[in-house]
Amino acid sequence: MIKLQSVLKDYLWGGEKLKTLFGRKKDGIIAESWEVSVHKDGESTISGTDKTFAEYLKENKNAVDINGGDFPVLIKYIDAAKNLSVQVHPNDEYAQKYEHDNGKTEMWYIISADDGAGIYCGFKRDTNKEEFLAKVKDGTVEELLNFIPVKAGDCYLIKAGTVHAIGAGCVICEIQQNSNVTYRVYDYNRRGTDGKLRPLHVEKAVEVINFKAFKDETNGGEYEKLNGNNGEIRHLTACKYFRTLELKLNGKYAEKNDKTFTAINFVAGSGEINGEKFVSGDSFFIPCGEKFTVSGKATAILTTENTLKYYAGIDLGGTGIKCGIVDENGKIVAIKKCPTKKGVEAEEILLDMANLVKDLQKETGLKLEGVGVGCPGLIDTEKGNVVYSNNLAWKNVPLIKTLKEELNLPVYVTNDANAAALGEYHFGAGKKYKSLVMLTLGTGVGSGIVFNGKLFEGNLGAGVELGHEVIRIGGEKCTCGRKGCLEAYASATALIRQAQKAMDGDKDSLLWKLTDGNKENVNGKVVFDALREGDKTAEKVVKKYTEYL
């Protein structure tokens, strides 16, 4: 373990808070305190010595990770007494080609925030290069930006290409790629120490900006209690370059990571780490494979390489396809959707599924371990074939074979409801129970059963096709050809049909207003919205629907 000495920066928007919060000492203002850095623009040193952190890592080849990799991040504290410039950072490809440096994806953890303080992340809505340049020219670019009020403990992932700015009154801990490439696009006409307007980099900026509306991809986790009431810990965010966690310590915590380093930034409190005292603002580097034990009452940000394993999950439905990337803990990292095409060959739909996976791989930069598919119908999980899917009108479709050829990854398939039941059992509403039954209500009715921790399938997954249990002899015709199946009464499709029928008998129903007078606009949400507004027809429809369930 080594304690690191920071490098202080006095940019014109800085203030005094890093002095009062963390005891940083410098004449004049302090804008940034580079805590854990090997970057040439501000190298950390080992506390009490003249040796740089970079020199230490050169001498200790496996301190970063078991593969002897380069140190991937730069960690700093930032005090924004005034608004920072509106800026953007390029991705790796652009930065390495034109700047001979890394791109910059970063994370902001809010240490403190004045009342009303906030950050700018991306755009409120989709825009374009022409509109953006016009707003920059007339000084109204903030009108396009997405302002987010913040408070202590908030966290945001800012991906390369996202226009952003830290607002006045925020103190943050920034974990970023090891890079110092910034393109300023608007700077409030401020002048530098030389009396000249600070330079802008608008031409380069518009080449790398994502002009789509901001989408928050932070994907933070919930707090988990530490053993022995010693505090709690939560996942903050993860990306290709790093993973961060927040440790709220009230006692003792120990950890040993055999895959990667751990950087520890204490943003509040005090205590001891491996027998050495620490106070708020102190920063430590724990080499790969070394154990650390920390005690006291404190809040710390833990940064490591991202060693989580990632998988793609595909939910294939009768009307839409949803694809997500999840980590080994079941945390959804990214989602992409497309409609399920009608009247086309199965292979075309499978290619759409493969393209969703490829798009998400490209967007996130994450390596995938495999792909899991939930598909409606009878599934031969061993051979990877869809034997029969009523909703898709598929028979004997070689799903795994086709996707493997497209993706060059391991692929697994099971009935969609079985997949959903397993997901809820391991990561969701059922994780506290040994056994559960799950119903999925969509185009049809799916069902999954987990019994004593194992999926109950039956032959070709048909053992739990509860949607095709007959609940009314001679009842409504089901899409499977039989009459009276649960699916004919309790699917979302059935709910819509029942609501449309009921609307014919009540021309004053709120359902007409909510659908603009067109029954074809009815969906499940509309029915329940009308119910919440006290509509009697919607109430009757939902009551009957839930009776069938």
C-alpha positions as CSV (number, residue, x, y, z in Angstrom):
1,M,0.0,0.0,0.0
2,I,1.2,3.5,-0.7
3,K,-0.2,6.9,0.2
4,L,-0.2,9.5,-2.6
5,Q,0.6,13.2,-2.6
6,S,-1.7,15.3,-4.8
7,V,-0.9,17.8,-7.5
8,L,-2.8,21.1,-7.2
9,K,-4.2,23.2,-10.1
10,D,-5.4,26.8,-9.9
11,Y,-7.7,27.2,-12.9
12,L,-9.7,30.4,-12.8
13,W,-13.0,28.8,-11.9
14,G,-11.7,27.2,-8.7
15,G,-12.3,28.2,-5.1
16,E,-11.4,27.6,-1.4
17,K,-13.4,24.4,-0.6
18,L,-10.6,21.9,-1.1
19,K,-8.7,23.8,1.6
20,T,-11.5,23.6,4.1
21,L,-12.7,20.1,3.2
22,F,-9.4,18.3,2.7
23,G,-6.7,20.6,4.1
24,R,-5.1,21.3,0.7
25,K,-2.5,24.1,1.1
26,K,-1.8,26.6,-1.7
27,D,-1.8,30.4,-2.0
28,G,-4.8,31.5,-4.0
29,I,-7.6,29.4,-5.3
30,I,-7.5,25.6,-5.9
31,A,-9.6,24.2,-8.8
32,E,-8.4,20.6,-8.9
33,S,-6.4,18.3,-6.7
34,W,-5.0,15.4,-8.9
35,E,-5.0,12.6,-6.4
36,V,-4.0,9.4,-8.3
37,S,-2.3,10.3,-11.5
38,V,0.5,9.1,-13.8
39,H,-0.4,11.6,-16.4
40,K,2.5,13.8,-17.6
41,D,0.5,17.0,-16.9
42,G,0.4,16.2,-13.2
43,E,2.1,13.1,-11.7
44,S,1.2,12.1,-8.1
45,T,4.1,11.4,-5.8
46,I,4.4,8.9,-3.0
47,S,3.8,10.7,0.2
48,G,6.9,11.8,2.0
49,T,9.2,11.1,-1.0
50,D,10.1,12.6,-4.3
51,K,9.3,9.3,-6.2
52,T,6.5,9.6,-8.6
53,F,3.6,7.2,-8.8
54,A,4.6,6.4,-12.4
55,E,8.1,5.4,-11.2
56,Y,6.6,3.1,-8.6
57,L,4.5,1.4,-11.1
58,K,7.4,1.0,-13.5
59,E,9.3,-0.8,-10.7
60,N,6.3,-3.0,-9.8
61,K,5.1,-4.5,-13.1
62,N,2.1,-6.3,-11.7
63,A,0.8,-3.6,-9.3
64,V,-2.0,-2.6,-11.7
65,D,-3.3,-6.0,-12.6
66,I,-2.2,-9.6,-13.0
67,N,-1.4,-9.0,-16.7
68,G,1.0,-6.1,-16.0
69,G,-1.2,-3.6,-17.6
70,D,-0.9,0.2,-17.8
71,F,-2.6,2.3,-15.1
72,P,-6.0,3.2,-16.7
73,V,-7.4,6.2,-14.7
74,L,-6.8,9.6,-13.4
75,I,-8.6,10.5,-10.1
76,K,-9.0,14.1,-9.0
77,Y,-11.1,16.3,-6.6
78,I,-12.7,19.4,-8.3
79,D,-14.0,22.5,-6.7
80,A,-16.2,24.5,-9.1
81,A,-16.7,27.9,-7.4
82,K,-17.8,29.1,-10.9
83,N,-19.3,27.2,-13.8
84,L,-16.7,25.3,-15.8
85,S,-16.6,25.7,-19.5
86,V,-19.1,23.8,-21.6
87,Q,-16.9,21.1,-23.1
88,V,-16.6,17.6,-24.6
89,H,-14.0,14.9,-24.7
90,P,-13.2,12.6,-27.7
91,N,-13.3,8.8,-27.7
92,D,-10.1,6.7,-27.9
93,E,-10.2,6.4,-31.7
94,Y,-10.3,10.1,-32.3
95,A,-8.0,11.1,-29.5
96,Q,-5.3,8.6,-30.4
97,K,-5.4,9.7,-34.0
98,Y,-5.4,13.5,-33.6
99,E,-4.1,14.1,-30.0
100,H,-1.8,11.1,-29.4
101,D,-3.6,10.6,-26.1
102,N,-6.4,8.5,-24.7
103,G,-10.1,9.5,-25.1
104,K,-12.0,10.5,-21.9
105,T,-14.9,8.8,-20.3
106,E,-15.4,10.0,-16.8
107,M,-17.5,9.6,-13.6
108,W,-18.6,12.3,-11.2
109,Y,-19.3,11.6,-7.6
110,I,-20.8,14.6,-5.8
111,I,-18.9,15.2,-2.6
112,S,-20.9,18.4,-1.8
113,A,-23.3,20.8,-3.5
114,D,-24.7,24.2,-2.7
115,D,-28.5,24.6,-2.8
116,G,-29.6,24.8,-6.4
117,A,-26.2,23.6,-7.7
118,G,-26.1,21.1,-10.6
119,I,-24.4,19.7,-13.6
120,Y,-24.9,19.8,-17.3
121,C,-25.0,16.4,-19.0
122,G,-25.7,16.2,-22.7
123,F,-28.7,17.7,-24.4
124,K,-32.4,18.0,-23.3
125,R,-33.5,16.7,-26.7
126,D,-32.0,15.6,-30.0
127,T,-30.2,18.4,-31.8
128,N,-27.7,18.8,-34.7
129,K,-24.5,20.4,-35.6
130,E,-26.1,23.4,-37.2
131,E,-28.4,24.3,-34.3
132,F,-25.6,23.7,-31.8
133,L,-23.1,26.0,-33.6
134,A,-25.8,28.7,-33.9
135,K,-26.4,28.5,-30.1
136,V,-22.6,28.6,-29.4
137,K,-22.3,31.7,-31.6
138,D,-25.1,33.7,-30.0
139,G,-24.1,32.6,-26.4
140,T,-27.3,30.6,-25.7
141,V,-25.9,27.1,-25.8
142,E,-27.1,26.4,-22.2
143,E,-30.7,26.4,-23.6
144,L,-29.9,23.1,-25.3
145,L,-28.1,21.5,-22.3
146,N,-29.6,19.0,-19.9
147,F,-29.3,20.5,-16.4
148,I,-29.4,18.1,-13.4
149,P,-29.8,19.4,-9.9
150,V,-27.4,17.3,-7.6
151,K,-26.8,16.5,-4.0
152,A,-24.0,14.8,-2.0
153,G,-23.7,11.1,-2.9
154,D,-25.1,11.4,-6.5
155,C,-23.1,9.8,-9.2
156,Y,-23.1,10.2,-13.0
157,L,-21.2,8.5,-15.8
158,I,-20.2,10.9,-18.6
159,K,-19.3,9.0,-21.7
160,A,-16.9,10.4,-24.3
161,G,-18.8,12.5,-26.8
162,T,-21.2,13.9,-24.1
163,V,-21.3,17.7,-23.9
164,H,-21.0,18.6,-20.2
165,A,-20.1,21.2,-17.6
166,I,-19.8,21.2,-13.8
167,G,-22.0,23.9,-12.3
168,A,-20.9,26.4,-9.7
169,G,-21.2,25.2,-6.1
170,C,-20.3,21.6,-6.8
171,V,-17.3,19.7,-5.3
172,I,-16.8,16.3,-7.0
173,C,-14.5,13.3,-7.1
174,E,-13.8,12.6,-10.8
175,I,-12.6,9.2,-11.9
176,Q,-11.7,9.4,-15.6
177,Q,-9.6,7.7,-18.3
178,N,-5.9,8.6,-18.1
179,S,-6.2,11.6,-20.4
180,N,-6.2,15.4,-20.4
181,V,-7.8,16.1,-23.8
182,T,-10.6,18.6,-23.5
183,Y,-12.4,20.6,-26.2
184,R,-14.0,23.8,-24.9
185,V,-17.1,25.0,-26.9
186,Y,-18.3,27.8,-24.6
187,D,-16.5,29.6,-21.8
188,Y,-18.7,32.6,-20.8
189,N,-16.2,34.9,-22.6
190,R,-13.7,34.5,-19.8
191,R,-10.1,35.6,-20.1
192,G,-7.0,33.8,-19.0
193,T,-4.1,35.2,-16.9
194,D,-2.7,36.7,-20.1
195,G,-5.8,38.8,-20.5
196,K,-6.8,37.1,-23.7
197,L,-10.1,35.1,-24.2
198,R,-9.5,31.5,-23.4
199,P,-9.3,29.4,-26.6
200,L,-12.2,27.3,-27.8
201,H,-12.0,24.1,-29.8
202,V,-15.4,24.2,-31.5
203,E,-14.3,22.6,-34.8
204,K,-12.9,19.6,-33.2
205,A,-15.7,19.4,-30.7
206,V,-18.5,19.1,-33.3
207,E,-16.6,16.1,-34.8
208,V,-16.9,14.1,-31.6
209,I,-20.2,15.3,-30.0
210,N,-23.2,13.0,-29.6
211,F,-26.1,15.2,-30.6
212,K,-28.8,12.8,-29.3
213,A,-30.7,13.6,-26.1
214,F,-28.8,12.6,-22.9
215,K,-29.4,9.1,-21.7
216,D,-28.2,8.3,-18.2
217,E,-26.1,5.1,-18.3
218,T,-24.7,5.3,-14.8
219,N,-26.6,2.2,-13.6
220,G,-25.7,2.6,-9.9
221,G,-26.6,-0.1,-7.4
222,E,-28.4,-0.3,-4.1
223,Y,-26.6,-0.3,-0.8
224,E,-25.7,-3.7,0.6
225,K,-25.0,-4.1,4.3
226,L,-21.5,-5.2,5.4
227,N,-21.2,-8.1,7.7
228,G,-21.4,-7.3,11.4
229,N,-23.1,-3.9,10.9
230,N,-19.8,-2.4,9.8
231,G,-21.5,-0.1,7.3
232,E,-22.6,-0.5,3.7
233,I,-21.3,-0.6,0.1
234,R,-22.8,0.1,-3.3
235,H,-21.8,-0.1,-6.9
236,L,-21.6,3.4,-8.4
237,T,-20.8,2.7,-12.1
238,A,-18.7,0.6,-14.4
239,C,-17.5,1.0,-18.0
240,K,-14.8,-0.4,-20.2
241,Y,-12.1,1.5,-18.3
242,F,-12.9,1.3,-14.6
243,R,-15.4,0.3,-11.9
244,T,-16.2,2.4,-8.9
245,L,-17.9,1.6,-5.5
246,E,-18.9,3.8,-2.6
247,L,-18.0,2.4,0.9
248,K,-19.8,3.9,3.9
249,L,-17.8,2.6,6.7
250,N,-18.8,2.4,10.4
251,G,-16.5,-0.2,11.8
252,K,-14.1,-2.5,9.8
253,Y,-13.8,-3.7,6.2
254,A,-11.2,-5.9,4.6
255,E,-10.6,-6.9,1.0
256,K,-8.1,-8.5,-1.3
257,N,-8.4,-8.2,-5.0
258,D,-6.3,-10.7,-6.9
259,K,-7.1,-9.3,-10.4
260,T,-6.7,-5.6,-10.1
261,F,-5.4,-2.6,-8.1
262,T,-7.8,-0.7,-5.8
263,A,-7.5,3.1,-5.5
264,I,-9.1,4.4,-2.3
265,N,-10.2,8.1,-2.0
266,F,-11.5,9.0,1.4
267,V,-14.0,11.8,0.8
268,A,-15.3,12.0,4.4
269,G,-14.4,10.8,7.9
270,S,-11.3,9.3,9.4
271,G,-9.8,6.1,10.6
272,E,-6.9,3.7,9.9
273,I,-6.0,1.7,6.8
274,N,-3.4,-1.1,7.2
275,G,-2.5,0.5,10.5
276,E,-1.9,4.0,9.0
277,K,-4.1,6.9,10.0
278,F,-6.2,8.6,7.4
279,V,-8.3,11.7,7.3
280,S,-10.8,13.1,4.8
281,G,-9.2,13.8,1.4
282,D,-6.4,11.2,1.7
283,S,-5.8,8.9,-1.2
284,F,-4.2,5.4,-1.3
285,F,-3.1,2.9,-3.9
286,I,-3.5,-0.9,-3.1
287,P,-1.5,-3.0,-5.5
288,C,-3.1,-6.0,-7.2
289,G,-3.1,-9.0,-4.9
290,E,-2.5,-7.1,-1.7
291,K,-5.0,-7.1,1.2
292,F,-6.2,-3.9,2.8
293,T,-8.1,-3.5,6.1
294,V,-9.7,-0.2,6.9
295,S,-11.4,0.8,10.1
296,G,-13.2,3.9,11.4
297,K,-16.2,6.0,10.3
298,A,-15.7,7.3,6.8
299,T,-16.9,7.4,3.2
300,A,-14.6,6.2,0.5
301,I,-14.6,5.8,-3.3
302,L,-13.0,2.5,-4.4
303,T,-11.8,2.4,-8.0
304,T,-10.6,-0.7,-9.8
305,E,-10.2,-2.0,-13.3
306,N,-13.5,-3.4,-14.5
307,T,-13.1,-7.1,-14.1
308,L,-16.8,-8.0,-14.1
309,K,-18.0,-10.5,-16.7
310,Y,-20.8,-9.3,-19.1
311,Y,-23.5,-11.2,-21.0
312,A,-26.1,-10.2,-23.6
313,G,-29.7,-11.2,-22.9
314,I,-32.4,-11.1,-25.6
315,D,-36.1,-11.1,-25.0
316,L,-37.8,-12.2,-28.2
317,G,-41.5,-11.2,-28.2
318,G,-44.3,-11.4,-30.8
319,T,-44.2,-7.6,-31.3
320,G,-40.7,-6.5,-30.1
321,I,-37.2,-7.6,-29.5
322,K,-35.3,-6.3,-26.4
323,C,-31.6,-6.8,-26.0
324,G,-29.6,-5.9,-22.9
325,I,-26.1,-6.3,-21.6
326,V,-25.9,-7.4,-18.0
327,D,-23.0,-8.0,-15.6
328,E,-22.4,-11.1,-13.5
329,N,-24.5,-9.6,-10.7
330,G,-27.5,-9.1,-12.9
331,K,-27.1,-5.4,-13.3
332,I,-28.4,-4.0,-16.6
333,V,-25.7,-1.9,-18.3
334,A,-27.3,-1.0,-21.6
335,I,-30.6,-1.8,-23.5
336,K,-31.5,-1.6,-27.2
337,K,-34.8,-2.5,-28.9
338,C,-36.4,-3.1,-32.3
339,P,-39.8,-4.3,-33.5
340,T,-40.3,-8.0,-34.4
341,K,-40.9,-7.9,-38.2
342,K,-44.1,-9.5,-39.5
343,G,-44.3,-11.8,-42.5
344,V,-40.6,-12.4,-42.8
345,E,-38.5,-15.5,-42.6
346,A,-37.1,-16.5,-39.1
347,E,-33.6,-15.9,-40.3
348,E,-34.3,-12.2,-40.8
349,I,-35.5,-11.8,-37.3
350,L,-32.5,-13.7,-36.0
351,L,-30.2,-11.3,-37.9
352,D,-32.0,-8.4,-36.2
353,M,-31.3,-10.0,-32.9
354,A,-27.6,-10.5,-33.7
355,N,-27.4,-6.8,-34.9
356,L,-28.8,-5.6,-31.5
357,V,-26.0,-7.5,-29.7
358,K,-23.3,-6.1,-32.1
359,D,-24.6,-2.5,-31.7
360,L,-24.5,-2.8,-27.9
361,Q,-21.0,-4.3,-28.0
362,K,-19.9,-1.3,-30.1
363,E,-21.6,1.3,-27.9
364,T,-20.3,-0.1,-24.6
365,G,-16.9,-1.5,-25.7
366,L,-17.5,-4.4,-23.3
367,K,-16.3,-8.0,-24.0
368,L,-19.2,-10.5,-23.8
369,E,-18.9,-14.0,-22.4
370,G,-22.1,-15.3,-24.0
371,V,-25.7,-14.6,-25.1
372,G,-28.9,-15.9,-23.5
373,V,-32.2,-15.8,-25.4
374,G,-35.7,-16.1,-24.0
375,C,-38.1,-17.2,-26.8
376,P,-41.8,-17.9,-26.6
377,G,-42.9,-21.5,-27.4
378,L,-41.5,-25.0,-27.2
379,I,-37.7,-25.0,-27.0
380,D,-35.2,-27.8,-27.4
381,T,-32.6,-26.3,-25.1
382,E,-30.0,-29.0,-25.8
383,K,-30.1,-28.6,-29.6
384,G,-30.9,-24.9,-29.5
385,N,-33.9,-25.1,-31.7
386,V,-37.3,-23.4,-31.5
387,V,-39.5,-26.5,-32.0
388,Y,-42.8,-24.5,-32.2
389,S,-43.7,-20.9,-31.3
390,N,-47.3,-20.0,-31.8
391,N,-46.8,-16.2,-31.4
392,L,-43.9,-16.1,-33.9
393,A,-45.3,-18.7,-36.3
394,W,-42.0,-20.6,-36.1
395,K,-41.4,-24.3,-36.5
396,N,-38.0,-26.0,-36.1
397,V,-35.9,-22.9,-36.3
398,P,-32.1,-23.4,-35.5
399,L,-31.8,-20.4,-33.3
400,I,-28.5,-21.2,-31.6
401,K,-26.8,-22.3,-34.8
402,T,-27.7,-19.0,-36.6
403,L,-26.7,-16.7,-33.7
404,K,-23.4,-18.5,-33.1
405,E,-22.4,-18.0,-36.7
406,E,-23.3,-14.3,-36.5
407,L,-21.8,-13.5,-33.1
408,N,-19.0,-16.1,-32.6
409,L,-20.1,-16.3,-29.0
410,P,-21.7,-19.1,-26.8
411,V,-25.5,-18.9,-27.1
412,Y,-28.1,-20.4,-24.9
413,V,-31.9,-20.4,-25.4
414,T,-34.9,-21.3,-23.2
415,N,-38.6,-20.5,-23.1
416,D,-38.9,-16.7,-22.4
417,A,-41.0,-17.2,-19.2
418,N,-38.4,-19.7,-17.9
419,A,-35.7,-17.2,-18.5
420,A,-37.7,-14.5,-16.7
421,A,-38.4,-16.8,-13.8
422,L,-34.7,-17.6,-13.5
423,G,-33.8,-13.9,-13.6
424,E,-36.3,-13.1,-10.8
425,Y,-35.1,-16.0,-8.8
426,H,-31.4,-15.0,-8.9
427,F,-31.6,-11.2,-9.1
428,G,-35.1,-9.9,-8.6
429,A,-38.3,-10.3,-6.6
430,G,-37.8,-14.0,-6.0
431,K,-34.2,-14.0,-4.7
432,K,-35.3,-14.5,-1.1
433,Y,-37.2,-17.7,-1.9
434,K,-36.3,-21.3,-2.8
435,S,-39.3,-21.8,-5.1
436,L,-41.5,-19.5,-7.2
437,V,-44.1,-19.4,-10.0
438,M,-43.9,-16.5,-12.5
439,L,-46.5,-15.4,-15.1
440,T,-45.5,-13.1,-18.0
441,L,-48.4,-11.2,-19.5
442,G,-47.8,-9.9,-23.0
443,T,-48.8,-10.9,-26.5
444,G,-49.5,-14.3,-24.8
445,V,-49.3,-15.7,-21.3
446,G,-46.0,-17.3,-20.4
447,S,-45.1,-19.1,-17.1
448,G,-42.0,-20.3,-15.4
449,I,-41.5,-22.4,-12.3
450,V,-38.4,-22.6,-10.1
451,F,-38.6,-25.4,-7.6
452,N,-35.9,-25.7,-4.9
453,G,-33.5,-23.6,-6.9
454,K,-34.0,-25.6,-10.2
455,L,-35.9,-24.7,-13.3
456,F,-38.9,-27.0,-13.8
457,E,-39.3,-27.4,-17.6
458,G,-40.9,-30.7,-18.7
459,N,-40.5,-31.9,-22.2
460,L,-39.4,-29.1,-24.5
461,G,-40.2,-26.6,-21.8
462,A,-43.9,-27.4,-22.1
463,G,-44.3,-28.6,-18.6
464,V,-45.3,-25.2,-17.3
465,E,-47.3,-23.8,-20.3
466,L,-49.9,-22.5,-17.9
467,G,-51.1,-20.0,-20.5
468,H,-52.7,-22.9,-22.4
469,E,-54.4,-24.5,-19.4
470,V,-58.2,-24.4,-20.2
471,I,-60.0,-22.2,-17.7
472,R,-63.4,-22.1,-19.5
473,I,-64.8,-25.0,-21.4
474,G,-65.9,-23.9,-24.9
475,G,-64.7,-20.3,-24.2
476,E,-62.8,-17.7,-26.2
477,K,-60.7,-19.1,-29.1
478,C,-57.0,-19.1,-28.4
479,T,-54.3,-18.5,-31.0
480,C,-53.2,-22.1,-30.4
481,G,-56.4,-23.3,-31.9
482,R,-58.1,-24.5,-28.7
483,K,-60.9,-22.7,-26.8
484,G,-60.9,-21.4,-23.2
485,C,-57.1,-21.1,-22.6
486,L,-55.9,-18.7,-19.9
487,E,-54.0,-16.9,-22.6
488,A,-57.3,-16.0,-24.3
489,Y,-58.4,-14.2,-21.1
490,A,-55.3,-13.0,-19.2
491,S,-52.8,-11.9,-21.8
492,A,-52.3,-8.2,-22.5
493,T,-53.8,-8.9,-25.9
494,A,-56.9,-10.2,-24.2
495,L,-57.1,-7.2,-21.9
496,I,-57.1,-4.9,-24.9
497,R,-59.8,-7.0,-26.7
498,Q,-62.0,-7.0,-23.5
499,A,-61.6,-3.2,-23.1
500,Q,-62.5,-2.5,-26.8
501,K,-65.6,-4.7,-26.4
502,A,-66.6,-2.9,-23.2
503,M,-66.2,0.5,-24.9
504,D,-68.9,-0.3,-27.4
505,G,-71.3,-0.6,-24.5
506,D,-70.4,2.8,-22.9
507,K,-69.9,5.7,-25.2
508,D,-69.2,8.0,-22.1
509,S,-66.3,5.9,-20.9
510,L,-63.0,7.8,-20.2
511,L,-61.4,5.1,-22.4
512,W,-62.7,6.9,-25.5
513,K,-61.0,10.2,-24.4
514,L,-57.7,8.5,-23.6
515,T,-57.7,6.8,-27.0
516,D,-58.7,9.9,-29.0
517,G,-61.9,8.2,-29.9
518,N,-60.2,5.3,-31.6
519,K,-60.5,1.8,-30.1
520,E,-57.3,0.8,-32.0
521,N,-55.3,3.0,-29.6
522,V,-56.2,0.9,-26.6
523,N,-53.3,-0.7,-24.7
524,G,-52.8,-2.0,-21.3
525,K,-51.6,1.3,-19.9
526,V,-54.6,3.1,-21.1
527,V,-57.0,0.7,-19.4
528,F,-55.2,1.0,-16.0
529,D,-54.9,4.8,-16.4
530,A,-58.7,5.0,-16.9
531,L,-59.1,2.7,-13.8
532,R,-57.0,5.1,-11.7
533,E,-59.2,8.0,-12.9
534,G,-62.3,6.1,-11.5
535,D,-63.8,5.0,-14.9
536,K,-66.5,2.4,-14.1
537,T,-66.1,0.5,-17.5
538,A,-62.3,0.2,-17.0
539,E,-63.0,-1.0,-13.4
540,K,-65.3,-3.8,-14.7
541,V,-62.8,-4.8,-17.3
542,V,-59.8,-5.0,-14.9
543,K,-61.9,-6.8,-12.3
544,K,-62.9,-9.5,-14.7
545,Y,-59.3,-9.7,-16.1
546,T,-57.9,-10.2,-12.6
547,E,-60.5,-12.9,-11.8
548,Y,-59.2,-14.9,-14.8
549,L,-55.7,-14.5,-13.5
